[in-house]
């Protein structure tokens, strides 16, 4: 998939655990884990906003586009 989710990178930069982020954005650990591992097919803007607010970052810090080279 050409969209890469860098939630784990931002969490490491902010020294924030998955549990802590889960509490701050009011998402279950399993849903946050799916997003973190790049297995999510979609993300709501409200969820993206909450994550950006909790991690004090911009959407572009979390989402990255890389073209598939076939």
Phi, psi and omega in degrees: 000133184284348177265124181250132180259120183253036179299319181297324179295313180292324177297318179295318179297326181267359182053049182244135179278164177297320178298316181296315179295320179302316179293319183291325183259359179058049174240150176291156178300321182294319178293320178292323178295320177299318179293315183297322182276359178082014181270355181288144178265341182202164175216136177284147177298326179294323177291316178299318178298315180296320179294315179299320179294315181293323182266000181051059182216181178255157178306325179292342175283337184260320183253136182223140178254127173231126182293135174291129177256108182245000000 
